[in-house]
Amino acid sequence: MFTNTTASARRIALIAGIGYLFIFVTGIFANFFVIEGMVMPGDPAGTLRNLQANPTQLRIGVLSFIIMVVADLLLTWALYVLFRPVNAALSSFAAMFRLVNVAIFGMALSHLMSVLTLTGAMGNIGASPAGYVQVAVMRSVTAFQHTWLIGLLFFGIHLLALASLAVRSGSIPRFITLLLAIAGGGYLTDSIAQFMLADYDAYKTLFSTMVIVPGVLGELSFTIWLLAKGMGRKRTHLFPDVTWSGYDAAVPEVR
């Protein structure tokens, strides 16, 4: 029978899917088109020149990251509530590690705010020696990347816990759970390798592939699944093998 708990679970799934979409769009734009598009490793002068020539793009990139953080907080809540009936302890564990990742990334963003100030994107800061600004910008960008890297350790653990929850739910396609697990292991392996391997750059392509391919395919597939279930009208529970409770308290019925 179609109950309010069923409707609430689908609303939560839809919220989670929308949160994932915002993260994909804002994260990909800000990281690949703004940061990696303008930062030139080993070339402080070229990096500063690119950033100062595109202040609006830099500001939009930082704003996109801020929106990503907000969406990630919403997603953390939605995933916790969605999987709580599957296993409350594991759902709390997964949410905790994702929250730690979000908090660390928020700290990382403070370094990008410094880049905005140093490049003049937030207004005139007065005359400073060009060499000083170049070095300070590169240090801030590097600090942003390294701080984010610490957060990804916790994100990898979150994905492993999420994959376990997906398996226990009995409804999420196995290929999605497998990709999420591989991505979680990939994030952990890549993050640890960057800290431990002096010659990491020699293996960078391999480690990046371990993260990007299963990560994008797994999380994008999961996003599509969440949106499909959230917008679907089929009057069955998302996870038929799970005893549902607590959704009405988390998501009030819309009248």
N, C-alpha and C positions, 0 to 999 in steps of 0.2 A: 504494500500500500504506500502511496506517495505521502510522505509526512514532511513537516517543516524541517526536520533534521536533514532530510535528503536535499531540500531546497537550499538550506543554509550551507551544506557541504559544497554544493555546486557554485554558490556565490563565492565561497572562499577559494575554490579552484579557479574561478574566473579572475578574482583579485590577484591570485598568485601568478596566473598567466600574463596578466597585464603588467604586473611588476617586472616579470622577466623580460617582457618586450621593451620596457623603458630602459632596463639595464643593458640589453643588447644594443639598442640604438645609441644611447648616450655614451656607453662605454667604448664601443667600437669607434664612434666619431671622435671622441676626445682623445683616446689613446693612439689610434692608428693614423688619423688625419691631422691631428693637432700636434701632440707630443712627438711621435715618431716622424711626422711629416716635416717638423721644423727643427728638431734637435739633431745636431750633427756630431756624433761621438768623435772625440779627439780634435774637434775644431771649435773652440770656444768663440772665436771671432765670427765664424759663419753662423753658429747657433744664435748669438746675440743679434746679428744682422737680420736673420730670419724672423726672430721674435719681435724685434722693433719695427720691422716692415709690415707685420701682420698683427697689430695689437687687438683688433676686434676679434680675429679668429682665436687668439689666445684667451681673451675674456670669455668667449662663447665656449671654448673648451673647458675652462675651469667651471663655468656654470653648468655644463653638461655633467661634469663629475659630481657636482653638488646634487643635481637632480638624481643621478645614479645612486647616491648614498641614501636619499629619501626613499627611492623606490626599493632599495635593498632592505631598508628597515621594514617597509610594508610587506615585502616578500617574506622576510624572516618570520613575522607574525603569522602570515597566512599559511606558510608551510608547517609551522608549529601546530596551529589549530587543526589543520587538515589531517596531519598524521598522528595527532595525539591519541585518537581512538585505536590506532594500530599498535602503538607502544609509547606510552606517555614518557617513560624515562629516556628512551632513545630519541624521541622527538625533542625533548628538552635539551639533551646533549647536542643534537644537531643544531638547534637554534642558538645555543650558547656559543658554539664555535663560529657560527656565521656572524653573530653579533660582535664577537671579538675581532673578526676580520673587518667588519664595517667600521668599528671604532679605530682600528689601526689605520685603515685607509683615510678616515677623517683626519687623523694626525698627519698622514702623508700629504694631504691637500694643503696643509699650512705651508709646506715648502713651495708649492706652486703659487700660493699667494705672495710669497717672497719674490718669486720670479716676476709676477705682475708689477710689483713695486720697483724692482731693480731695472726692468726694461722700460719703465715709464708708462706702462699701460694703465696704471692707476693714477696718473698725474705726474707732474714734474717734480722730481726729487732733488733737483739741483745738479750742479756739475760734479762729476766723479771721474777719476781716471779710467780710461777705456779698459785698460788691463785689469783693474780691480773689478769692474762690473762683469767682464767676461768670466773671470774665475768664480765670482760670487754666484752668477747665474748657473754655471755648470755644477757648482757644489749643491745648489738648491735642487736642480733637476735630478742629480744623482741621489740626493737624500730622499727625494720623493720616490724614486724608483726602488731604492733599498728598503725604505719603510713599507712600501706596498708589498714588497717581496716577503717581508716578515708576516704580513697579514695573510698571504696566500698559503702559508703553512697551515694556518687554522682553517682556511677555506677548503684545502684538500681533505682535511679530516671531516669537515662538514659534508663534503660530497660522498665520502665513504659511508658516513652514517645515513645520509639521504638514500643512497643506493640500497642499504640494508632495509630501511623502512619501505622502500618501493617493492623490494622482494617480499617482505612480510605482508604487504597489503594484498597480494595475490591478484591484482588487477592491472598493474602497469606492465606494459610489454617488456619481456626479458631483455630485448636488445637495448632498451633505454637504460635499464638498471645496470647492464654490463658496461655500457659507455660511461655512465656516471661513476661507476667504480674505477674504471681505467683512468678516467680524468682525475679523480681524487688521488689515485696513486701517482699519476703524472705530475700533478701540482706539488705533491710532497717531494718526489724525486728531483724535480727541476729546482725547487727552492733550496733543498739541501745541497744539491750539486753546485749551485751558484755560490753558496757560502764556503764549500769545502774544496772545490777543484780550482787550483790556480790557473789551469789551462782550460777553463770552462768554455771559452770562445771556440775552441777546437771541436766541441761537441754541441754547440748551441743549437744548430739546426735539428739535431736528433732530439734533444730535450724539448725544444719548442714544438716539434711535431707531436711528441708524446702528450703535450698539454693541449695544444690548439685543436687538433683533429677530433679526439674523443670529447673534449670539452664543448666545442661548438656543436658537434653532431648530437651529443647526449643532452645538453641543456636546451638546445633548440627543439629537439624532438619532444622533450619533456614539456616545454612551453606549449607546443602545438597540442599535446595531449591534454594539458590543463585547460587550454582555451576551448578545445572541442568538448570536453566534459562540462566545463562551466557554462557553455552556451547551448549544450544539448538539451533536448526536451524529454529524453527517455526517462521514465519515472522509476528508476532503479538507483540504488545506492552506488556511489563511486567505487566502494570496496565492499562487495556483497558478503564477503567472508568475515567482515569485521562488525562487531556490535557497536553501534553508534550511540554516543551520548555526549552531551556538553555543547553541541553546536548552537542550540537555541540561546544559551547564555552568551556565547561568543559573537553570534551574528543575529541580532533581533529580527523577527519576521517583519517583512515589509508589507504593509497593508495598503 
